[in-house]
Amino acid sequence: MICLLLFWFMAFLDLAKENSEAFHILEGLKRKMRGFLCLIWGLSPAYMIAHYPQWDEDHPIHFVGHSAGAQVVRVLQQMLADKAFEGYENTSENWVLSITALSGAFNGTTRTYLDGMLPEDGQNMKPLCLLQLCRLGDWLDIPLLKAYYNFGFDHFNLSWRKAGLWGLVDCLLGNAGPWATGDWILPDLTIQGSIKLNSNLQTFPNTFYFSYATKRTRKILGVTVPSGILGIHPMLFIRVLQISLYRYPTDVPPPYKGYRDEDWQDNDGALNTISMTHPRLPIEHPSCSIVNDSDCQPLQPGIWYYKTVEADHIFFILNRERAGVQFDLMYDNIFERCRKHIFRKTSQTLPNEAP
């Protein structure tokens, strides 16, 4: 079994271009390493050290994606099905055996509008908003701030050390960096952007799908509020409250027919819980809600099994100490599911049995 973990917390690069990179990284896996691979792919370049030479339809990969990483895998699988990678005519959707999503960003999030994306189109930013600080922050290039959080824009050379004062002007005008080329992820995380993206993504009949949707909200007298203080990471508590109180502007068209604010109030501080269960916009994909992991055994391919758990957006990815026993149980269930309950009817040669 080969399992690839994509932990993608608030990545800011464009999904389609990231999937081109994802494919060639995975193709790089074909050169050196045999056997089981557990790969954490995120802001660290450590992913470049591992390789899996047998990756193909007969030796498919289990993917585990967090946040936008789950949507990245879906785009990658579609590109494999469409044979979108030049020089690789034998790819197919069956190169992916299963996708497990942790707080997956399947249908967008209303947080993007809180941060500054225009609800009118879901593509452009408000003149004054939190997201505009991204432009200023990368130009200032303060090591202390980048040590706290790095947006991953270094390759655009936005720093004042390289771009100078005019570089700041270009950033603020949207003429430089990802804002000039569209190579960033926020437009894909609006509801409108997700609908556009999902219009081209399939749920494939031979792939197994499982999703953990997270929430840290509850209703008190009919009002959705954070479910507590101690169980929510400090940097997400205010976000949970903001998203639960968000109301889509009444003076602009709703993002889709039938949109209701109350459906989007439960959240985990970054994504709305309704967005994490399974792809549901613009059309709803086959799905099945479960309470216990064992409820879906044996799994059937082509169906999104989903389970809602009490956790904030980064509960299962920052460290084991914070999540405690739940951390072990969830990952044990994921790997047990991949080992024992996900298989295709046709026999496959295991990597360590390959000639």
Beta strands, then each sheet from edge to edge (+ up, - down):
strand 1: 3-8
strand 2: 38-41
strand 3: 61-67
strand 4: 96-102
strand 5: 208-215
strand 6: 217-220
strand 7: 223-226
strand 8: 287-289
strand 9: 304-310
sheet 1: 2+ 1+ 3+ 4+ 5+ 9+ 8+
sheet 2: 6+ 7-
end
